[in-house]
Amino acid sequence: MAAQQKKIGLPDGSGFDFWMTPLTVAERQRAQKQSKTEDPIDFALQVLIAKATDENGVALFPAGNVAEIRNDLPASVIDKLITVLLTDEKSEEDEEEEDSPKPSKSSSKKTDS
């Protein structure tokens, strides 16, 4: 699957762009195992480290960097990252296709009265 660009707003008004492929079941299980706790934040940070890349596919965060990320990023930024990482957002094109009316499949036959 192709990586999709994701963007979140930062408190200073700038944006943070990253790319990721959809999260697989195996990746989810690996992140849960690596978090070693029941803390959902640790799990989400493991997903962030594993999945967030730049446009060239290079990892943005070094493995084992959970404590540093936890200490350096504001909670509001981590919350936004978690939302983007763990939800399967649809592209704008997909949403437009769902919103546009679809032609009816029933045929309209003329009847003679």
N, C-alpha and C positions, 0 to 999 in steps of 0.2 A: 504494500500500500504506500502511496505517496505521502510525504510529509506535508502537513498543512500549517500555514502561518497562523500564529496566535498572537494576540496583543492584549496587554493590560495597561491601564493607566497608573502612573505613579503619583505619590503625594505632591511632588514638585510640578506636576502638570505635564511632564514628559511621558513618553510611552516606552514600554519594554516589549520588544518583538522577539519571538522565538518560534521554532518549528518543531513539530512532533508528529509521529505517526500514531494512529489509534492504539490505545492501550489494549494489549491482548490479555487473556486470562493467565497465561504463563508469566507475563511481566507483572501482573497484579500480584500473583502468588509470590514471586521472587521479591517484590518490594515489601510484602507483608513479612516474609521471613527475615529480610535484612533489617527491618525496623526493630526487631527483637523486643518490642513492647506492644501494648494494646493502644498506644497513643496514636490517634488518627493523624496528627500533625507529623509525627515521625514517618508514618507510612507515606503520606503525601510528599514529604521532602525526599524520600527514597525514589518515588515516581518522578519527581522533578529532576533529580540528578540523573536518573536513567534515561529519561525521554527528551529533555529540553536540549535542542541543538541550534546552531546557527543555520543560515540558509545553505551552507555547504555540508551539513550533516555532522559538524564537529561539536562534541559535547560542550555545553556552556559551563557546567559545574563539575569539578573533580569528584571522583568517587570518594566516599567517606567524609564529605564536607557538610554533613547535616548540622553539627554543632555550630559551625561558622555561619551557615545560612540562618539558622535559628536566632543567633545573636546579632547578626548584621541587618536583617530585613525587618521592617515594621510588620506588626501582626496584620495590618490591613492589606499589605502587599502579599503576604503568605496566603491570606484568605482568598484573594483574587486569583492567585496562581492555582490554588487547590480547586477552585471552581472551574477554571479553564481546563486543568489537567484531568479531572475526574468526571467531566460531563462530555457527552458526545454531541458537540455543537454541530449544527447543520450549516452548510455554506449558505451565503445569501442566495445563490442560484437555486439551491434545493428549496429554500423557503419560498422563493418567487414561484417556482413550479407548483408547489402545494397550494399557494394562494390563488393562482390563475384558474379560471373555470376550465373544466375538461369537457370535451364534447360528449354528448350522450351516446351511448352504444345502442340504444334502441332505434330501430328504423322508423321512419315516418312514412307510412304508405298511404297513398290517397285512396279513399273509398268512394265509390259511386253511390249516391243516395237517390 
